[in-house]
Amino acid sequence: MNKKNIYKILIISSIIGLVYNFLNPNGVPLIREERKLTFVEEENLLPVDSSTFSIDSTSITKTDNDVLNKDEKKIDSTSQKSSNEILTVKENFSKPLAIKIDKAYQLFKQGVKFIDARMPEEFAEGHIKGAINIPFDGDESYRNVLNSFSKEEILVTYCSGTECDLSILLGDELFEKGFKKVYIFFGGWNDWVERNYPISKGSE
């Protein structure tokens, strides 16, 4: 078979493949559609009502102040342990919602789980403190940890920065798996490091 006939077969096969893909409802899109992110307004996140702990400062003595400081530490410790239980959101999640650095740090302080969508090598070099590595391009074994998560739990996905879409892809995947309170941290690792916020290195 000469080269001319080979080229003809290749061209005809390609055309048939393209037509089939176009007509198939489950066909692979040739051009990936841009994912438009919906950002959350700052006031839509409601932490625990601090008015519960309000005290009249005009009647505090030195001894009272020492007791108050101890109580504040207890309150802070309790809020860190049960942050996902006391944190509430106004949003109706029809899809994962995007947040920026200030909102991400607010959620971090509330103890919300952060999920790093980058590959293990990048995760080991440095990641948000306490983050869990579920690489979007990794094998299914990384996703086993999801079995221990509540579907009502608030989750935040992130990756390298604004040019990285792994956090978006993973966020969409988590939403499809039934996790209905998923935020995508737009700006990710680069913005976090720029603010000098808490980080860790290694696989943990």
ZAMARGU-4260 file (C-alpha; in steps of 0.2 Angstrom, whole numbers, plus 5000, padded with zeros to 4 digits):
<rodrens>
0) 5000/5000/5000 | 5007/5017/4995 | 5008/5032/5005 | 4994/5041/4996 | 4982/5027/5000
5) 4988/5027/5018 | 4984/5046/5019 | 4967/5044/5012 | 4963/5031/5025 | 4969/5042/5039
10) 4959/5057/5033 | 4943/5047/5031 | 4945/5038/5048 | 4948/5055/5056 | 4932/5063/5048
15) 4922/5048/5053 | 4928/5049/5071 | 4925/5068/5072 | 4907/5066/5065 | 4903/5052/5077
20) 4910/5062/5092 | 4899/5077/5086 | 4883/5067/5085 | 4887/5057/5101 | 4878/5065/5116
25) 4892/5059/5127 | 4906/5064/5115 | 4922/5073/5121 | 4921/5092/5118 | 4935/5097/5106
30) 4936/5114/5113 | 4935/5115/5132 | 4922/5127/5138 | 4928/5141/5150 | 4922/5138/5168
35) 4915/5154/5175 | 4917/5156/5193 | 4904/5163/5205 | 4912/5173/5219 | 4905/5174/5237
40) 4902/5190/5245 | 4911/5193/5261 | 4896/5196/5272 | 4888/5179/5267 | 4899/5169/5279
45) 4892/5169/5297 | 4903/5163/5311 | 4897/5158/5328 | 4887/5172/5336 | 4900/5181/5347
50) 4887/5190/5357 | 4885/5174/5367 | 4901/5179/5375 | 4899/5197/5378 | 4904/5204/5395
55) 4902/5222/5402 | 4920/5228/5403 | 4916/5242/5415 | 4914/5230/5430 | 4929/5219/5427
60) 4942/5219/5440 | 4960/5212/5439 | 4955/5195/5446 | 4940/5195/5434 | 4951/5199/5420
65) 4962/5184/5424 | 4947/5173/5424 | 4941/5181/5408 | 4957/5177/5399 | 4956/5159/5404
70) 4938/5158/5398 | 4943/5166/5381 | 4956/5152/5379 | 4943/5139/5382 | 4931/5147/5370
75) 4944/5148/5357 | 4949/5130/5360 | 4931/5124/5358 | 4928/5134/5342 | 4943/5127/5334
80) 4938/5109/5338 | 4920/5111/5332 | 4922/5124/5319 | 4913/5115/5305 | 4898/5112/5317
85) 4896/5130/5322 | 4900/5138/5305 | 4885/5143/5294 | 4883/5149/5277 | 4869/5158/5268
90) 4873/5152/5251 | 4863/5140/5241 | 4876/5130/5233 | 4870/5125/5215 | 4888/5123/5211
95) 4905/5126/5220 | 4908/5144/5224 | 4924/5154/5222 | 4932/5163/5236 | 4948/5174/5238
100) 4962/5175/5251 | 4953/5185/5264 | 4938/5173/5264 | 4950/5158/5263 | 4959/5164/5279
105) 4943/5167/5288 | 4938/5149/5284 | 4955/5142/5289 | 4954/5150/5306 | 4937/5142/5308
110) 4945/5125/5306 | 4937/5121/5289 | 4945/5107/5279 | 4957/5113/5264 | 4960/5101/5250
115) 4976/5103/5239 | 4972/5097/5222 | 4990/5098/5216 | 5002/5082/5214 | 5010/5075/5229
120) 5027/5081/5224 | 5021/5099/5225 | 5011/5096/5241 | 5027/5090/5249 | 5036/5105/5245
125) 5024/5116/5254 | 5005/5117/5257 | 4992/5126/5268 | 4994/5120/5286 | 4982/5105/5289
130) 4977/5103/5271 | 4973/5086/5264 | 4981/5081/5247 | 4969/5074/5235 | 4977/5077/5218
135) 4965/5079/5204 | 4976/5069/5192 | 4981/5056/5205 | 4974/5039/5206 | 4958/5034/5215
140) 4966/5029/5231 | 4969/5047/5236 | 4950/5049/5236 | 4947/5036/5249 | 4949/5049/5262
145) 4932/5056/5256 | 4923/5042/5264 | 4927/5049/5281 | 4919/5066/5277 | 4902/5072/5280
150) 4892/5077/5264 | 4886/5092/5274 | 4904/5097/5278 | 4912/5113/5271 | 4927/5110/5260
155) 4939/5122/5252 | 4949/5116/5236 | 4965/5125/5230 | 4980/5123/5219 | 4994/5134/5214
160) 4986/5150/5209 | 4975/5159/5197 | 4982/5150/5182 | 4979/5133/5189 | 4962/5125/5186
165) 4965/5109/5196 | 4955/5116/5211 | 4940/5120/5200 | 4940/5103/5192 | 4942/5094/5209
170) 4928/5106/5217 | 4916/5101/5203 | 4920/5083/5206 | 4917/5084/5224 | 4901/5093/5221
175) 4895/5079/5209 | 4900/5066/5222 | 4887/5074/5234 | 4897/5087/5244 | 4886/5102/5243
180) 4896/5115/5252 | 4912/5117/5242 | 4922/5132/5240 | 4936/5135/5227 | 4950/5146/5234
185) 4955/5156/5219 | 4973/5162/5221 | 4977/5147/5230 | 4995/5143/5236 | 5003/5158/5229
190) 4991/5170/5237 | 4993/5161/5254 | 5012/5161/5254 | 5012/5180/5249 | 5002/5184/5265
195) 5014/5173/5275 | 5000/5163/5282 | 5003/5146/5291 | 5010/5132/5280 | 5018/5115/5282
200) 5030/5104/5272 | 5031/5086/5269 | 5018/5073/5266 | 5008/5077/5281
</rodrens>
